[in-house]
Amino acid sequence: MISKIIKLDIEQVLKREIRYPADCEVLELDIKHTCNETVSASTLKRLFGMIKGNFEPRLYTLDVISKYLGHKNWDDYLEILAKKEASEFITIEELSIDMLSVGDAYEFGYEPLRRIGFTVIGERKCKILFAENSKLQADDIVRISLIAQHYPLFISEVEREKKQLGAYTAGKVSGITYIKKIE
């Protein structure tokens, strides 16, 4: 399921709220008209959570959605979201790593069925305590600035067994669905 932020962007372009399956059929036609590409109504229904199940959209689908929103591709759109998140004053549930103390532990999740727990070790670095259904693994060291609900999580560095793996984005489609403190 896509994040509320992406849903709002789509609704703004469509000039219509997406609440019912018929709205996905209208969106399918508008995408075809606007982009000359096809994303089926059933795929859109899955994206909007109208069809339940463990669904991860193909990159092609995400690229078409991004083009519909006026961006070059999905990666370009995610970069725009990251800049938007950092520069706009909007009401979102967020967790700034700079405001936490060493040893604080939190958990966050995203779709489909991903759970990550971490503890702060300092200098915006966190150690992964557990990772379910994720490419991240327990004991990975990650550099995070901010975790914001409904937005993808941008991890600037991942270190595994003293090897730098590069950057990582979690919740590319759904955004972060929850954040909670681990007691």
Buried (B, 14 or more C-beta within 10 A) or exposed (E): BBBBBBBEBBBEBBEEEBEEBEBBBBBBEBBBEBBEBEBEBBBBBBBBBBBEEEBEBEEEBBBBBBBBBEBEEBBBBBEBBBEEBEEEEEEBEBBEBEEBEEEBBBBBBBBEEBBBBBBBEEEBBBBBBBBEEBEBEEEBBBBBEBBBBBBBBBBEBBBBEEEEBEEBEBBBBBBBBEBEEEE
